[in-house]
Amino acid sequence: MKNRLMYLMSLVLVFSIILIPVTAKAEVEATGLKDIIDDEVKVFGEAGGYEDQVEDLKNVDLGDYTEKKGKVNVYLFRGSSCGHCFDAVVFFAGMTKEYQDKFNLIGYEVWGNKDNNKLMEEVADKLGDDVGGVPYIVVGKKSWNGYTDSYGDEIKAEINKQYKIKSSKRYDVMKTFDEKDKSSSNDVISLIIILLVTGGIVAGVILTRKNA
């Protein structure tokens, strides 16, 4: 009887250990504009042919730029040594003086972070995109794969459009993942509680019968 009880409790413990990691978040790492600029300056400052743009990035004044709620979230999936990503960063950095109150730039480096890359694929799937590389830029429900100067006016127009929408009403693709993660975590936690409670009840019944 004692062996049976120990076996039952061991099963409950094993299932709990297996399920708990499911609730843990993947190692997705987001960075703000300042950190993105610092990374680009470090990488491309050592490469030839980018001197003028690197100098522009070094001289960008972010004193009045802050990432905060209420502004439009612009998501930039990038590779650390990607030339077109560098061009996109230069573009966004140059926008800060005019658009500092309208947008947050949130970056995800995907070449060195597999979880960031997986997130990019999930975002693309959610938006119906077939991403062939980086940069991958998302504003609301609109996206751009790659970067050329011709995208600049389109991106600004979409930021202006989204900014006019009340923040609580804006579509933000990342919020859809937050809600999904929260729901999944709650389901797993509920299952663990049920297993533990059921195991405790069964153990109590066995002990009661043994002592009867």
N, C-alpha and C positions, 0 to 999 in steps of 0.2 A: 504493500500500500504506500509506504514511504517513497519507494522508488518511482511509483506511478505519479505521485504528487510532484516529485522533483522533476520528472520528465515533462509534465504539463507546464510547470513554471518556466522550465528551460525553453520550451517552444514559444511561450509568450514573449520571453526576453529576446529570443533570436529574431522573431518577427518585428519587434519594436526597434531593434538595432538596425535591421534591414531597411525599415521604412523611414526612420528619422532623417537620414541623409537626403531623402527626396525633398524634404522641406527646406533644405539649405539652398541658398542662392548660388548660382554659378558665379565664377570669378569675372564678371563683366566689369570693366573699368572705364569710366567716363572721365574726360578731362575738359576743363574750361578753356576759353580762348587764350588766356595768358600762358598756360602750360603748353598749349599747342604751339603757340608762337615760339616759346623757348626751345621746344623740340625741333622745330623747323630751322630755326637759326643755328642750332648746334649741328644739325645734319648737313644743311646746305651751305653753311658758312665755311665748311671744309671742302666743298665741291667748287669746281670752276664754272664760270658763266652765270652765276646767280648773284653776283656782288651787289648790284643795284637793288634788287628785290630784298635781299637779306638786310641791306642797310635801311630800306623802308620799314621792314618789320621791327628792326631795332629801335627805330624812331617813333613807332606808333605810341600815341598817348592814350593809355587805358585808364587814366585817372578818374574819368567820369563814367567809365563802363563797369557795370556790375551785373552779375547773373542773378536774377531774382524772379519771384513769381509774378505773374501778370503779363510778362513779355512773351513774345512768340518764340517757341523752342525750335531752333534749326539744328538738325542732326547731321553731322559730317562723319561718315565712315571713311577712314583714310589709311594709307600705308606710310610708315615713317620716312621712307626715302623715295616716295612717289612724286615725280615731277609735276603731274597735273594736280595732285593733292596740294602741293606747295603753292601752285598758282591760285587754287581755291582759297587757301588760308590767307594769302596776300590780299585777295579780293575782300574777304570778310573783315580782315583787320582794317582795311581802308574804309569800310562802311561805318566803323564805330563812331566817328565824329557826328555823322548825320543820323545814324540809326541806333545810337547807344541806348535809347529808351524803348526801343521796339523789339529787339531780339536778343536771345541768349544763344551762343554757339556752344553746342555740346558735342565733343568729339569722341570717336571710338577708333583706336588704332587696331587694325584687323590682321596685319601681317605677323605681328608678334604675339597676338592674343587670340587663341582659337575660340574662346567664348564670345569675344567681340565679333569675330567672323561669323559664328553661328547666329548671333543676334542680328547681324546684317542680313543674313539669308532669310531669317524669320520675318524681319521687317519687309524685305522685298516680296516675300511670298504673300504677306498680308496686303500689300499694296498692288499685287499683281504684276510685279516687275521681274524681269530676267536679268539679274545683275551680272555683268561680264567683267567687272573689275572695280577699281576705286579711282577717284572718289565717288561716293554715293551720297547724295545730298537729299534730305527730306525736309519739307516744310508743309505742315498740314497733311493733305492727301496728295500733294504734288511731289515729284521726285525728279532728280537728274542723275544720270549715270555718266561719269566723266565730268570734265570741266573745260569750257572754252569761254573766252570773253563774252561771247554772244549770250551766254546763260545769265550774265549779271543782271540785266534789266528784268528778265523773267523772275529771278529769285527775289529781287527787290519788290517787284509788283505783288508777288505772293505774300511776302512778309507784310506789306502794307494792307493787303486784303485781309489777312488773318488778324492783324492788329485791331482792325475795326470791329471784329467779332468779340463779344464778351468772353473773357478768358475761360469761364466755366462752360462755355458752349463750343469752344474750339475743338476740332479733332486733333488729338495728339496720339500718334500710333503707339508711343511708349506706355501710355496709360492703359491701353488695351492689354498689354503684357503684364502690367502690375496687377490688374484685376484678375487675370487668369492665374498668376502665381499665387495670389492671396487665396483664391478659391481652391486651388490644388492643395495648398498647404493646410487649409482648414479641413479638407476632406481626409488627408493623411493623419492629421492630429486626432480627428474624431475616431478614425479606425483604430489608432493606437490606444485611445482611451477605452474603446469598446473591448479590445483584446485584453487589456489589463483588468478591467472590471469583470469580464467573463471569466478570466483565469482566477481572479480572487473568489468569485462566487463558487466556481467548481471546487477550488481548493477548500473553501469553507464547508461545502457539502461533504466532501471526502473525509475531512477531519471530524465532522459531526457524526457521520456514520461509524467511523472508527471508534469514537468514544462512547457510542450508544451501547 
